[in-house]
Amino acid sequence: MRKIAVLTSGGDAPGMNPAVRAVVRRALSRGLEICGIKRGFAGMFDPTPFEDLETGSVADIIHRGGTVLLTARAPEMMEPENQDKAASRLKEDGIDGLVVIGGEGSFRGAQTLEQRGIKTICIPGTIDNDVKGTEQTIGFDTAVNTILHAINRLRDTATSHERVFIVEVMGRNDGYLALAAGLAGGAESILIPEIEYNLDDVCDRVLKGIKRQKAHSIIVVAEGAGDVFEINKEICEKIKVDVRVTVLGHIQRGGTPSAVDRLLGSRMGAMAVDLLYENKQGLFTAVRGSEVVPASLEGCFKTEKEFPEELYHLARDLST
C-alpha cells in the first residue's frame, strides 16, 4: 500500500470534514501518499487530476460542516461499463486503496470497485443513521441537535400563541431522526414510516394536553410518514385547534459538527486508513457499543437494521 484516495459521496453530513482530516493525516503518518477525489464517484469521470493532499490541505476544517471534497450523486456508477472506467482511472493514477465516506448507496458504489480490484474501506456518513450494521453514523448526532434547537424555538412561539406545531424532518424511509429528536424534544406525537399511526390518536393526545391546560403541542413527522400539509388538514378537520407546519428541510444537513460527530469522524477516518495499511478490504467502520470496529461490507447489505421500537413507546409514555 503506497497511495490511497478519499472521497465523500451522497448527501453531505456534519462530521465528514473531521473524517477527511483524519484520513489524510493518518495516511501521511503511515508514510502513504494521499489524494482527494472531488464530487464523489462523479469525480472519477472528470478529467481533472485528483488533488494531492498534505497536512495543510485539511487544516482548519474539523469544525466545518459539509465536505471540503464536495459531493454529488453519480447515477453513471450504476452502469457496469462506467464502473470499469472508474476502476481503471484509479489504477492508472497508481491508487492502491480507496476510502469512501457516505451512506449505503455510496457503499454499493465502493463494492463495485472492490470487485474490480480496488481495495476499499467505507465510513458511514449520513444524517439518516440508516446504514445497517452500525449503531450510529457520522452526522446523525449533529442533525438531531439541529432539529432539537428548532423544536425548542418553535415551542416558545407555540406556547405564546397556544398552538400546535407540526415539524417535518428528513427521513424518507427511516424514522431515526424523527424518533431521536421527538423523544429528546418532548414531542406529543412522533410519526414515522416504520410504525403505522392513527390521526385520531394524535388528536386525542392534543386534546388531553389542552384539557390539562397545556399551552402547546409539538408533532414531529418524518417526511416518509406522510404529507405534513395533508396531516395538518386532517387534524384541523377533526379538532378545532390552531395548527402550523414547519418544514426544516436541508437546514438539518448543515452546521458545525457536534463533538460526538467530530470524535466519530476522527476515529473512523483513522481506522479506515489503518485497515488499508494492513492490506484489508471489503470492510466498513461501525459503531458497536462504545467501540469503533471493522465490519463486513457484504454483511451490511444482507442484514436489516433493527429499529429501536422501545424508544418509540418510551416517547409515547413520557409525553402523555
C-alpha positions in Angstrom: 0.0 0.0 0.0 1.7 3.2 -1.2 -1.0 5.6 -2.3 -4.7 5.9 -1.3 -7.6 8.2 -2.2 -10.6 9.5 -0.2 -14.0 10.8 -1.4 -17.3 11.8 0.1 -20.4 10.7 -1.7 -24.2 11.2 -1.5 -25.8 13.6 0.9 -23.4 15.7 3.0 -23.3 15.2 6.7 -21.6 17.2 9.5 -18.5 15.3 10.6 -17.4 14.4 7.1 -14.7 17.0 7.3 -13.2 15.6 10.5 -13.2 12.2 8.9 -11.4 13.5 5.8 -8.9 15.3 8.0 -8.3 12.0 9.9 -7.8 10.0 6.7 -5.3 12.5 5.3 -3.2 12.9 8.5 -3.2 9.2 9.4 -2.2 8.3 5.9 0.7 10.7 6.0 1.8 9.5 9.4 1.9 6.0 7.9 4.1 7.2 5.0 1.4 6.9 2.4 0.6 9.3 -0.4 -3.0 10.6 -0.2 -5.2 12.3 -2.8 -8.7 13.7 -2.7 -11.4 12.9 -5.3 -13.8 15.9 -5.7 -17.6 15.4 -6.1 -17.7 11.7 -5.0 -17.8 9.0 -7.7 -18.6 11.6 -10.3 -15.1 12.9 -9.9 -13.7 9.7 -11.4 -15.2 10.7 -14.7 -13.8 14.2 -14.6 -10.5 14.6 -16.5 -9.2 17.0 -13.8 -6.4 15.4 -11.9 -7.1 14.1 -8.4 -5.8 16.6 -5.7 -2.7 15.5 -3.8 -3.3 16.3 -0.1 -0.8 17.3 2.6 -1.2 18.1 6.3 -2.0 21.7 5.5 -4.7 20.7 3.0 -7.0 19.7 5.8 -6.1 22.4 8.3 -8.9 24.4 9.9 -11.7 22.1 8.7 -12.5 20.0 11.8 -15.2 22.5 12.9 -16.7 23.0 9.4 -19.9 21.3 8.3 -20.4 19.9 4.8 -17.4 18.4 3.0 -14.4 20.2 1.5 -14.1 17.4 -1.1 -17.6 18.3 -2.3 -20.2 15.7 -3.0 -22.6 14.7 -5.8 -24.9 11.9 -6.9 -23.3 9.7 -9.6 -26.0 7.7 -11.4 -23.5 6.7 -14.0 -21.9 4.4 -11.4 -25.0 2.1 -11.8 -23.6 1.0 -15.2 -21.0 -1.8 -15.3 -19.2 -0.1 -18.1 -18.7 3.1 -16.1 -17.7 1.0 -13.0 -14.9 -0.4 -15.2 -13.9 3.1 -16.2 -13.8 4.3 -12.6 -11.6 1.3 -11.5 -9.3 1.8 -14.5 -8.9 5.5 -13.6 -7.9 4.7 -10.1 -5.4 2.1 -11.3 -3.9 4.5 -13.8 -3.4 7.0 -11.1 -1.5 4.4 -9.0 -4.1 4.3 -6.3 -3.9 1.1 -4.2 -6.7 1.8 -1.8 -9.8 4.0 -1.5 -11.7 5.4 1.5 -15.4 6.1 0.7 -17.4 8.3 3.1 -21.2 8.2 2.6 -24.3 6.2 3.0 -25.5 2.8 1.8 -25.7 3.9 -1.8 -22.1 5.0 -1.6 -21.2 1.7 -0.1 -22.6 -0.1 -3.1 -20.6 2.0 -5.4 -17.5 1.1 -3.4 -18.4 -2.5 -3.6 -18.4 -2.4 -7.4 -14.8 -1.0 -7.3 -13.8 -3.7 -4.8 -15.0 -6.3 -7.3 -12.7 -4.7 -9.9 -9.5 -4.9 -7.8 -9.6 -1.7 -5.8 -9.1 -2.2 -2.1 -11.9 -0.2 -0.4 -12.8 0.8 3.1 -16.1 2.6 3.8 -17.1 5.1 6.5 -20.8 5.6 7.3 -21.6 9.3 6.9 -25.3 10.1 6.7 -27.6 12.1 8.9 -30.3 9.4 8.5 -28.5 6.8 10.6 -29.8 4.2 8.3 -26.7 2.2 7.5 -27.1 -1.4 8.6 -24.5 -2.9 10.9 -23.6 0.2 12.8 -25.4 1.8 15.7 -24.5 5.3 14.6 -23.4 7.2 11.5 -21.4 10.4 11.1 -23.7 13.4 11.1 -26.7 11.9 12.9 -25.9 13.5 16.3 -25.4 17.0 14.8 -28.7 16.7 12.8 -30.6 15.6 15.8 -29.3 18.6 17.8 -30.2 20.9 14.9 -33.8 19.6 14.9 -33.9 19.9 18.7 -32.8 23.5 18.6 -35.6 24.2 16.1 -38.2 22.4 18.3 -37.1 24.5 21.3 -37.6 27.7 19.4 -40.9 26.6 18.0 -42.1 25.7 21.5 -41.6 29.3 22.6 -43.9 30.7 19.9 -46.3 27.7 20.2 -46.7 28.4 23.9 -47.2 32.2 23.4 -50.0 31.6 20.8 -51.3 28.4 22.3 -50.8 26.5 19.0 -50.0 23.0 17.7 -46.9 22.8 15.6 -46.2 20.0 13.1 -42.5 19.8 12.4 -41.4 17.8 9.3 -37.9 16.3 9.5 -35.9 14.3 7.0 -36.3 10.6 6.7 -38.0 9.3 3.6 -37.6 5.6 4.5 -36.4 5.7 8.1 -37.6 7.5 11.2 -34.4 7.6 13.3 -34.0 11.3 13.1 -37.7 12.0 13.9 -37.7 9.5 16.8 -34.5 10.8 18.4 -35.4 14.4 18.0 -39.0 13.9 19.1 -38.0 11.9 22.2 -35.4 14.5 23.2 -37.7 17.4 22.4 -40.7 16.1 24.3 -43.0 15.9 21.3 -46.6 14.8 21.9 -46.6 12.6 18.8 -43.9 11.2 16.5 -45.0 9.9 13.1 -42.5 7.6 11.3 -42.6 5.2 8.3 -41.7 2.2 10.4 -44.9 2.3 12.6 -48.5 2.8 11.5 -50.2 5.7 13.1 -53.7 6.8 13.6 -54.5 10.5 13.4 -57.4 10.1 15.8 -54.9 9.0 18.4 -52.7 12.1 17.5 -55.8 14.3 18.0 -56.7 12.7 21.3 -53.2 13.4 22.6 -53.5 17.0 21.7 -56.9 17.3 23.3 -55.6 15.6 26.5 -52.9 18.2 26.6 -55.4 21.0 26.3 -57.6 19.5 29.0 -54.7 19.6 31.5 -54.1 23.2 30.4 -51.0 22.6 28.3 -50.4 25.7 26.1 -48.9 23.9 23.1 -48.3 20.6 21.3 -45.4 19.5 19.1 -45.9 16.8 16.5 -42.7 15.5 14.7 -43.2 13.9 11.3 -40.6 12.1 9.3 -41.0 13.1 5.6 -41.7 9.5 4.6 -44.6 9.1 7.1 -46.9 11.3 5.0 -47.6 14.7 3.6 -47.4 17.1 6.5 -49.9 19.5 4.9 -52.5 16.7 4.4 -51.8 15.7 8.0 -52.3 19.3 9.1 -55.6 19.5 7.1 -57.0 16.3 8.7 -56.1 17.3 12.2 -57.8 20.7 11.7 -60.9 18.9 10.4 -61.1 16.6 13.3 -60.4 19.1 16.1 -60.7 22.9 16.2 -57.2 23.9 17.1 -54.7 26.4 15.6 -52.1 24.2 13.8 -49.0 25.4 12.0 -46.5 23.5 9.8 -42.7 23.9 9.8 -40.6 22.1 7.2 -37.0 22.1 8.3 -35.6 20.8 5.0 -31.9 21.0 4.3 -31.1 23.1 7.3 -30.8 19.7 9.0 -27.7 18.8 6.9 -25.6 21.9 7.7 -23.9 23.4 10.7 -20.9 22.9 12.8 -20.4 19.2 13.7 -21.0 18.3 17.3 -18.3 16.9 19.5 -19.8 13.5 19.0 -19.5 13.7 15.3 -16.0 15.2 15.3 -14.8 12.3 17.6 -16.6 9.7 15.5 -15.3 11.1 12.2 -11.8 11.2 13.6 -11.9 7.7 14.9 -13.4 6.2 11.8 -11.1 8.1 9.5 -8.0 6.8 11.3 -9.3 3.3 11.4 -10.1 3.2 7.7 -6.5 4.1 6.8 -5.1 1.6 9.3 -7.2 -1.2 7.7 -5.9 -0.3 4.2 -2.4 -0.1 5.5 -2.8 -3.6 6.7 -4.0 -4.6 3.2 -7.5 -5.3 4.4 -10.5 -4.6 2.2 -14.3 -5.0 1.8 -14.9 -3.5 5.3 -16.6 -0.5 6.8 -16.1 1.2 10.2 -19.0 0.5 12.5 -20.1 1.6 16.0 -20.8 -1.3 18.3 -21.4 -0.1 21.9 -18.6 2.4 22.7 -16.2 0.9 20.2 -15.5 1.6 16.6 -14.8 -1.8 14.9 -14.3 -3.1 11.3 -17.4 -4.8 9.8 -18.1 -6.7 6.6 -19.3 -4.6 3.8 -21.0 -7.5 2.2 -22.8 -8.2 5.5 -24.1 -4.6 5.6 -26.3 -5.4 2.6 -27.6 -8.7 3.9 -28.8 -7.6 7.4 -31.7 -5.5 8.5 -31.1 -2.5 10.8 -33.2 -3.1 13.9 -35.4 -0.2 14.6 -35.4 0.8 18.3 -39.2 0.5 18.8 -38.8 0.6 22.5 -37.7 4.2 22.2 -40.9 5.0 20.3 -43.0 3.6 23.1 -40.9 5.4 25.6 -41.6 8.7 23.8 -45.3 8.0 23.9 -45.3 7.2 27.6 -43.2 10.2 28.5 -45.4 12.7 26.5 -48.8 11.7 28.0 
